[in-house]
Amino acid sequence: MTIEPVGAVALLLGLLILFRGPVVGFYILIPSGLLGSCAVLFLTALGGAPVQPAHLMLGFVILAMFAQPGTTGEVWSALTFPREAFWLLLTVLWGTLGAILFPRIFAGAVYVSAINQGGGEGSPLLVPLGPTTGNITQSVYFIADLVTFLVCYVFAKNRDNFNVLAQAYFIYCVLNIFFALVDLATFWTNTSFLLDFMRNTTYALHDDTVIAGMKRIVGSFTEASSFGGVTLGTFGFTFRLWLGGVRPALTLTIAMISLILLVMCTATTAYVALPLVLAILYMTSLWRLIRGPVPKTVMAFLIFAPLLFILIVAAVMLIPAVGDQVWAIADEMLFNKATSQSAEERGSWNKASIETFFATFGLGGGIGAVRSSSFLLAVFGNLGIIGCLTYGLFLFLILFRRSRKPLDWYVHEVRAAARTTCLANIITCSISASLIDLGLSFFMLAGLACAASDTSNVPAKQQEQEEIPNLLRAGLRS
């Protein structure tokens, strides 16, 4: 194991978590999920696999959480049937067992795009199914996802702690914008080397690509597609808070900046997923209007969104400079993308995932056995029919289960915003993700979306005046 200089800072922050407790821990853990291009240490025993800051911080948060009385009992309670964590636990157990057994039982039965030892990149060539270090590393990551969901779910059962998670993720949204602006500034001033300390992972970095005169924004991640997926989630979270009337001026500002960066990042996945997310938000807003009175923000969205869409289409069609730029980006990122070598390679990965599903008689190859180009196909290839059912139930409950007891206005809106981000993440991953791991940030928000807050129903106006904290100030105070 080798520790990077930034790892020493991370260890100091970890000690701070142990001394100050889980509240400070979550304010550090959740924003650290942005550092996708950063490694705090490398595991030489696993071929130099990098450990990202969020995973290291998660370990310290776990220690701080279980130092609190009653945490163990709350965790066991969360794992009982038929709660969300129960189905995720079954998925983890099945996938981990499969990672140990199935690559050996079905060795050589099918050719797959295996996960290499050096950092998780997929091989351009298909190789026979068999055990790899990817089975170990991906199983560890998936177990970390389960633990992340549990600690967030248990922590957020208290109303004050629920606010902590909501505020920490809002800080995450703001910092994502900050890193994007730093990425652009350092690129155009030829000072990108200033970010080398945090761009030290073994994953391939694509931080200097220009498309149709526009720099592909990567922010604190390794490539534009990762930044686009995260930014779509931050846009969904803050925009849904605005629709609910939560700090409308602040949340709308962050949402619009995120939307602009999303358009500028030139990520194909984001361009495909954004219209779907907007359509879902519009349809759900329309459904809320049909059911009864809605906030002024919802009415504004329903009225002005179609008008804004018409204005954008008119600008593209009538202003040559705008139209030429849009068509240049579309031609590069959408139309030519389908015939590129990368698309052909990813198509072979998807085909291999489907073949793995049938070659293993529907059992799957086990976690980390096969790399795909879609989250859905990766689940089929790695987890088989049993894992698909358990994982699917977990995701379904996150998105659609409602609380059995009344929730106050603020809790209801934050949970809805968290579900929106989870849905956006599932959509983007279904388009282009290679693995079954949806990321620590997804499971943090999933825990927030499912948390059974102990608060009772409070009138909306009273909540807005008395209960809603200043998101940024509260985060900095803690």
C-alpha positions in Angstrom: 0.0 0.0 0.0 1.3 3.4 -1.0 -0.1 6.7 0.4 -0.3 9.8 -1.7 0.4 13.3 -0.3 -3.3 14.1 -0.5 -3.9 10.9 1.4 -2.1 12.4 4.4 -4.6 15.3 4.4 -7.4 12.8 4.1 -6.1 10.9 7.1 -6.1 14.1 9.2 -9.7 14.7 8.2 -10.5 11.2 9.2 -9.1 11.8 12.7 -11.2 15.0 12.8 -14.3 12.8 12.1 -13.4 10.4 15.0 -13.0 13.3 17.4 -16.0 15.4 16.3 -18.5 12.7 15.4 -20.7 11.7 12.5 -22.2 15.1 11.9 -18.8 16.5 10.9 -18.2 13.2 9.2 -21.1 13.5 6.7 -20.1 17.1 5.9 -16.8 15.7 4.8 -17.9 12.4 3.4 -20.6 13.6 1.0 -18.6 16.4 -0.7 -15.6 14.1 -1.0 -17.6 12.0 -3.4 -16.8 14.7 -6.0 -13.1 13.8 -6.1 -13.5 11.1 -8.8 -10.0 11.7 -10.3 -8.3 11.6 -6.9 -6.7 8.7 -5.1 -5.6 8.9 -1.5 -3.7 5.6 -1.6 -3.0 2.6 -3.8 -3.5 -1.1 -2.9 -0.4 -2.8 -4.3 -1.7 -6.2 -3.3 -4.6 -5.6 -5.8 -2.5 -4.5 -8.7 -2.3 -0.9 -7.5 -6.1 -0.4 -7.3 -6.8 3.2 -6.2 -8.8 4.2 -3.1 -10.8 7.4 -3.5 -11.2 9.9 -0.7 -14.9 9.1 -0.3 -14.2 5.4 0.5 -11.6 6.3 3.0 -13.9 8.9 4.7 -16.6 6.3 4.7 -14.5 4.1 7.0 -14.0 6.9 9.5 -17.7 7.8 9.4 -18.6 4.1 10.1 -16.3 4.1 13.2 -17.9 7.4 14.4 -21.4 6.1 13.8 -20.9 2.9 15.7 -19.4 4.7 18.6 -22.9 6.2 19.1 -25.1 4.1 21.4 -28.0 2.3 19.7 -26.5 2.4 16.2 -26.1 -1.4 15.9 -29.7 -2.0 16.8 -30.9 0.6 14.3 -28.8 -1.1 11.5 -30.2 -4.5 12.3 -33.7 -3.0 12.2 -33.0 -1.4 8.8 -32.0 -4.8 7.4 -35.3 -6.5 8.3 -37.8 -7.7 5.7 -39.3 -6.0 3.6 -37.3 -2.7 4.0 -35.1 -1.4 1.2 -31.8 -2.4 2.9 -33.0 -6.1 3.1 -33.1 -6.3 -0.7 -29.8 -4.6 -1.2 -28.2 -7.0 1.3 -29.6 -9.9 -0.6 -28.1 -8.4 -3.8 -24.7 -7.9 -2.2 -24.7 -11.5 -0.8 -25.7 -13.0 -4.1 -23.3 -11.0 -6.1 -20.3 -11.6 -3.8 -21.0 -15.3 -3.7 -21.2 -15.3 -7.4 -17.9 -13.4 -7.7 -16.2 -16.2 -5.8 -17.9 -19.2 -7.4 -19.2 -18.4 -10.9 -16.0 -17.2 -12.7 -14.5 -20.6 -11.6 -17.6 -22.7 -12.3 -18.2 -21.2 -15.7 -14.5 -20.5 -16.6 -14.0 -20.2 -20.3 -17.7 -20.7 -21.1 -18.0 -17.2 -22.7 -15.8 -14.3 -23.8 -16.2 -11.1 -21.8 -14.7 -7.7 -21.4 -12.9 -8.3 -18.1 -12.0 -5.6 -15.6 -8.2 -5.3 -15.5 -6.1 -5.2 -12.4 -4.9 -1.7 -13.1 -7.7 0.6 -12.1 -10.8 -1.0 -13.5 -10.5 -0.1 -17.2 -12.2 -2.5 -19.5 -10.0 -4.5 -21.9 -10.5 -3.6 -25.6 -10.3 -7.4 -26.3 -12.7 -10.0 -25.1 -11.1 -12.7 -22.9 -12.5 -16.0 -21.5 -14.6 -15.7 -18.4 -12.5 -16.4 -15.3 -11.4 -15.0 -11.9 -9.8 -11.5 -11.9 -9.0 -8.9 -9.3 -12.1 -7.1 -10.5 -14.2 -9.7 -8.7 -12.5 -8.5 -5.4 -12.4 -4.8 -6.0 -16.0 -4.5 -7.4 -17.3 -6.7 -4.5 -15.6 -4.4 -2.0 -17.1 -1.3 -3.7 -20.6 -2.9 -3.7 -20.3 -3.8 0.0 -19.3 -0.2 0.6 -22.5 0.9 -1.2 -24.6 -1.2 1.2 -22.8 0.2 4.2 -23.2 3.8 2.8 -26.9 3.3 2.4 -27.3 1.9 5.9 -25.3 4.6 7.7 -27.2 7.4 5.8 -30.6 5.7 6.4 -30.0 5.3 10.1 -28.3 8.7 10.6 -31.2 10.6 8.9 -33.9 9.1 11.0 -33.4 12.1 13.4 -34.7 15.4 12.0 -31.6 17.4 12.8 -29.4 14.7 11.1 -31.8 14.6 8.1 -31.0 18.3 7.7 -27.3 17.6 7.9 -27.4 15.2 5.0 -29.6 17.6 2.9 -27.2 20.5 3.6 -24.1 18.4 2.9 -25.5 17.3 -0.5 -26.3 20.9 -1.3 -22.7 21.8 -0.5 -21.8 19.0 -2.9 -23.9 20.7 -5.6 -22.1 24.0 -5.1 -18.7 22.5 -5.0 -19.4 20.7 -8.3 -19.9 24.1 -9.9 -16.7 25.4 -8.3 -14.6 22.5 -9.6 -16.1 22.9 -13.1 -15.2 26.6 -13.2 -11.7 25.8 -11.9 -11.3 23.1 -14.6 -12.3 25.7 -17.3 -10.1 28.4 -15.9 -7.0 26.2 -15.6 -7.4 24.8 -19.1 -7.8 28.2 -20.9 -4.9 29.7 -18.9 -2.6 26.6 -19.5 -2.3 26.0 -15.7 -4.0 22.6 -15.5 -0.8 21.3 -13.8 -2.1 23.1 -10.6 -4.7 20.3 -10.3 -2.2 17.4 -10.7 -2.3 16.8 -6.9 -5.9 15.7 -7.2 -5.7 14.1 -10.6 -3.5 11.3 -9.5 -5.6 8.2 -10.1 -4.6 5.4 -12.4 -7.8 5.8 -14.4 -7.4 7.3 -17.9 -7.8 11.1 -17.7 -9.6 13.0 -20.6 -9.3 16.5 -19.2 -7.9 18.4 -22.3 -10.4 17.5 -25.1 -12.0 20.3 -27.2 -15.2 19.7 -29.3 -16.3 22.3 -31.8 -14.3 24.9 -30.0 -15.8 24.0 -26.6 -13.7 22.5 -23.8 -15.2 19.3 -22.5 -15.8 20.0 -18.8 -14.6 17.3 -16.5 -14.5 19.2 -13.2 -13.0 17.0 -10.5 -13.7 13.8 -12.5 -11.7 11.8 -15.1 -13.9 12.5 -18.1 -16.8 14.6 -19.3 -19.4 11.8 -19.1 -18.8 11.3 -15.4 -19.1 15.1 -14.8 -22.2 15.2 -16.9 -23.9 12.3 -15.0 -23.1 14.0 -11.6 -24.2 17.4 -12.8 -27.5 16.1 -14.1 -28.1 14.7 -10.6 -27.2 18.0 -8.9 -29.5 19.9 -11.3 -32.3 17.4 -10.6 -31.8 17.8 -6.8 -31.7 21.6 -6.7 -34.4 22.1 -9.4 -36.8 19.8 -7.6 -36.1 21.8 -4.4 -37.0 24.9 -6.3 -40.2 23.3 -7.5 -41.1 22.5 -3.9 -40.5 26.1 -2.8 -37.4 25.4 -0.8 -35.2 28.5 -0.8 -36.4 29.2 -4.3 -33.9 32.0 -5.1 -30.9 30.0 -4.0 -31.9 26.6 -5.4 -33.0 28.0 -8.8 -29.6 29.8 -9.1 -27.6 26.6 -8.4 -29.9 24.6 -10.7 -29.6 27.0 -13.7 -25.8 27.2 -13.3 -25.7 23.4 -13.2 -27.9 23.3 -16.3 -25.6 25.6 -18.2 -22.5 23.6 -17.3 -24.4 20.4 -18.3 -25.0 21.8 -21.8 -21.4 23.0 -22.1 -19.8 19.7 -21.0 -20.5 18.1 -24.4 -21.2 14.7 -22.8 -23.4 12.5 -25.0 -24.9 10.7 -22.0 -26.0 14.0 -20.5 -27.5 15.2 -23.7 -29.6 12.0 -24.0 -30.6 11.8 -20.3 -31.4 15.5 -19.8 -34.6 15.6 -21.9 -35.8 12.5 -20.1 -35.3 14.0 -16.7 -36.9 17.3 -17.7 -39.9 15.4 -19.2 -40.3 13.4 -16.0 -40.2 16.6 -13.9 -42.7 18.2 -16.2 -45.1 15.3 -16.1 -44.9 14.9 -12.3 -45.5 18.7 -12.0 -48.6 18.4 -14.3 -49.8 15.5 -12.2 -49.4 17.5 -9.0 -51.5 20.3 -10.6 -54.2 17.9 -11.5 -54.4 16.5 -8.0 -54.7 19.9 -6.3 -53.1 23.3 -5.5 -49.4 23.6 -6.2 -46.7 26.1 -5.3 -46.1 29.1 -7.6 -42.8 27.6 -8.7 -44.6 24.6 -10.2 -47.0 26.8 -12.1 -44.1 28.9 -13.4 -42.4 25.8 -14.6 -45.5 24.4 -16.3 -46.2 27.7 -18.1 -42.7 28.9 -19.0 -40.9 25.6 -19.8 -42.7 25.1 -23.2 -42.2 28.8 -24.1 -38.5 28.5 -23.3 -38.2 25.4 -25.4 -39.8 27.2 -28.4 -37.4 30.1 -28.0 -34.4 27.7 -28.0 -35.6 25.9 -31.1 -36.2 29.2 -32.8 -32.7 30.5 -31.9 -31.1 27.4 -33.3 -33.1 27.6 -36.6 -33.0 31.4 -37.1 -29.6 32.4 -35.8 -26.9 30.9 -38.1 -24.0 31.2 -35.5 -26.1 29.4 -32.8 -27.4 26.8 -35.2 -23.9 26.0 -36.7 -22.5 25.5 -33.2 -25.3 23.3 -32.1 -25.2 21.1 -35.2 -21.4 20.9 -35.0 -21.6 19.5 -31.4 -24.6 17.3 -32.3 -22.7 15.9 -35.3 -19.6 15.1 -33.2 -21.3 13.8 -30.0 -24.5 12.2 -31.2 -24.5 11.3 -34.9 -20.9 10.3 -35.5 -20.7 8.7 -32.0 -22.8 5.7 -33.1 -20.3 4.8 -35.9 -17.1 5.4 -33.9 -14.7 2.7 -32.8 -15.7 3.3 -29.2 -19.3 2.6 -30.0 -18.4 -0.6 -31.8 -16.2 -1.6 -28.8 -19.0 -0.9 -26.3 -21.5 -2.8 -28.5 -19.2 -5.9 -28.2 -19.2 -5.4 -24.4 -23.0 -5.4 -24.3 -23.2 -8.4 -26.5 -20.8 -10.2 -24.2 -23.0 -9.3 -21.1 -26.0 -10.9 -22.7 -24.1 -13.9 -23.8 -22.7 -14.3 -20.2 -26.3 -14.3 -18.9 -27.3 -17.2 -21.1 -23.9 -19.0 -20.8 -24.3 -19.1 -17.0 -27.9 -20.3 -17.2 -29.2 -17.0 -15.9 -27.0 -17.0 -12.8 -24.6 -14.3 -14.0 -20.9 -14.2 -13.8 -20.6 -12.6 -10.3 -19.7 -9.1 -9.4 -16.9 -7.7 -11.4 -16.9 -10.6 -13.9 -18.0 -8.7 -17.0 -17.9 -5.1 -18.1 -20.8 -3.7 -20.1 -21.8 -0.3 -21.6 -25.1 -0.1 -19.8 -25.9 -0.5 -16.1 -29.0 -2.6 -17.0 -27.0 -5.0 -19.1 -24.2 -5.1 -16.5 -26.7 -6.2 -13.9 -27.9 -9.0 -16.1 -24.4 -10.2 -17.0 -23.0 -9.9 -13.4 -25.9 -10.8 -11.2 -28.2 -12.9 -13.3 -31.9 -13.2 -12.8 -31.8 -13.5 -9.0 -29.7 -10.4 -8.6 -31.9 -8.5 -11.1 -34.9 -9.2 -9.0 -33.4 -8.2 -5.7 -31.6 -5.2 -7.0 -34.7 -4.1 -9.0 -36.9 -4.3 -5.9 -34.4 -2.2 -4.0 -34.4 0.5 -6.7 -38.2 0.3 -7.0 -38.7 0.9 -3.3 -36.3 3.8 -3.3 -38.2 5.6 -6.1 -41.8 4.7 -5.3 -42.3 3.7 -1.7 -44.0 6.4 0.4 -43.7 6.9 4.1 -46.4 5.3 6.3 -46.5 8.3 8.6 -47.1 11.9 7.8 -44.0 13.9 6.9 -43.6 17.7 7.2 -43.3 19.8 4.1 -39.5 20.2 4.2 -38.8 16.5 4.7 -41.2 15.6 1.9 -39.6 18.0 -0.6 -36.0 17.0 0.2 -36.9 13.3 -0.1 -38.6 14.0 -3.4 -35.4 15.9 -4.6 -33.3 12.9 -3.5 -35.5 10.5 -5.4 -35.2 12.8 -8.5 -31.4 12.6 -8.3 -31.5 8.8 -7.9 -33.7 8.5 -10.9 -31.4 10.8 -13.0 -28.5 8.6 -11.9 -30.2 5.4 -12.9 -31.0 6.9 -16.3 -27.5 8.1 -17.0 -26.0 4.8 -15.9 -28.4 2.8 -18.0 -27.2 4.7 -21.0 -23.5 4.4 -20.6 -22.3 2.9 -17.2 -20.0 -0.1 -17.3 -20.6 -1.6 -13.9 -23.4 -2.4 -11.4 -22.0 0.1 -8.9 -24.1 3.3 -9.0 -21.6 5.1 -6.8 -21.4 6.2 -3.2 -23.3 9.4 -3.8 -26.3 7.5 -5.2 -26.6 5.4 -2.1 -26.1 8.4 0.2 -29.1 10.0 -1.5 -31.0 6.7 -1.5 -30.6 6.6 2.3 -31.8 10.2 2.5 -34.8 9.4 0.3 -35.9 6.4 2.4 -35.1 7.8 5.8 -38.1 7.6 8.2 -37.8 11.0 9.8 -39.2 11.3 13.3 -40.9 14.6 12.6 -44.6 15.1 12.4 -46.7 17.1 9.9 -46.2 20.8 10.2 -48.0 23.5 8.2 -45.9 24.6 5.1 -45.8 28.3 5.9 -44.6 27.7 9.5 -42.0 25.3 8.2 -40.8 27.8 5.6 -40.4 30.6 8.2 -39.0 28.6 11.1 -37.6 25.3 10.1 -35.7 25.7 6.9 -32.0 26.4 7.6 -29.7 28.5 5.5 -28.1 25.6 3.7 -24.6 27.0 3.2 -24.3 28.7 6.6 -25.6 25.7 8.5 -23.1 23.5 6.7 -20.2 25.8 7.5 -21.2 26.2 11.1 -21.2 22.5 11.7 
